[in-house]
Amino acid sequence: MSKIIFDSGISLDGFFAGDNRGPQNPMGGVSGQIHGWMFNQKAFWEYLGFEGGKEDGVDGRYIRETIARTGAFIMGKRMFEEGE
């Protein structure tokens, strides 16, 4: 049987994105504040097929494990519009 796992980045005060989000300003300019830990991980950039990342520790292992168990990504309209 398949599992559905919800995985999302959110600030401690409950926000997913800033006020001025749009295709030219994904996440309203707060992506570094919410996802900065992930942007430093080699595993994140390897998954995207790019060179980059400085760290490869516990967070990198978490990213790799999450990617390995993921069969499909379901995204909403805004995530699709603001992504590559």
MOSULJO-V558141 format. One record per residue. RES is the residue in three letters. OMEGA is omega in whole degrees, -180 to 180 (none if undefined). NEAR is the number of other C-alpha atoms within 12 Angstrom. Layout:
res-><RES | RES>
omega-><OMEGA | OMEGA>
near-><NEAR | NEAR>
This chain:
res-><MET | SER | LYS | ILE | ILE | PHE | ASP | SER | GLY | ILE | SER | LEU | ASP | GLY | PHE | PHE | ALA | GLY | ASP | ASN | ARG | GLY | PRO | GLN | ASN | PRO | MET | GLY | GLY | VAL | SER | GLY | GLN | ILE | HIS | GLY | TRP | MET | PHE | ASN | GLN | LYS | ALA | PHE | TRP | GLU | TYR | LEU | GLY | PHE | GLU | GLY | GLY | LYS | GLU | ASP | GLY | VAL | ASP | GLY | ARG | TYR | ILE | ARG | GLU | THR | ILE | ALA | ARG | THR | GLY | ALA | PHE | ILE | MET | GLY | LYS | ARG | MET | PHE | GLU | GLU | GLY | GLU>
omega-><179 | 175 | 173 | -179 | 177 | -179 | -176 | 173 | -178 | 179 | -179 | 179 | 170 | -179 | 175 | -176 | 178 | -175 | -171 | -177 | 178 | -178 | 179 | -178 | -177 | 179 | 176 | 177 | -178 | -177 | 179 | 180 | -178 | -174 | -178 | 179 | -177 | -178 | 179 | -174 | 176 | -178 | 180 | -178 | 176 | 179 | 180 | 179 | -179 | 170 | 176 | -178 | -178 | -172 | 178 | -178 | -178 | 179 | 177 | 178 | 178 | 180 | -179 | 180 | 179 | 180 | -178 | -177 | -177 | 178 | -179 | 174 | 177 | -179 | 178 | -177 | -176 | 179 | 179 | -178 | -175 | 180 | 178 | none>
near-><3 | 8 | 9 | 12 | 14 | 12 | 15 | 17 | 21 | 19 | 18 | 10 | 10 | 11 | 17 | 24 | 28 | 21 | 13 | 13 | 19 | 19 | 17 | 13 | 20 | 23 | 29 | 22 | 20 | 21 | 23 | 20 | 20 | 23 | 21 | 19 | 24 | 30 | 27 | 22 | 28 | 27 | 31 | 31 | 21 | 22 | 21 | 17 | 11 | 13 | 15 | 18 | 23 | 19 | 21 | 22 | 18 | 15 | 23 | 25 | 18 | 20 | 28 | 23 | 15 | 21 | 20 | 13 | 15 | 17 | 12 | 14 | 16 | 15 | 14 | 10 | 11 | 19 | 21 | 15 | 16 | 20 | 15 | 10>
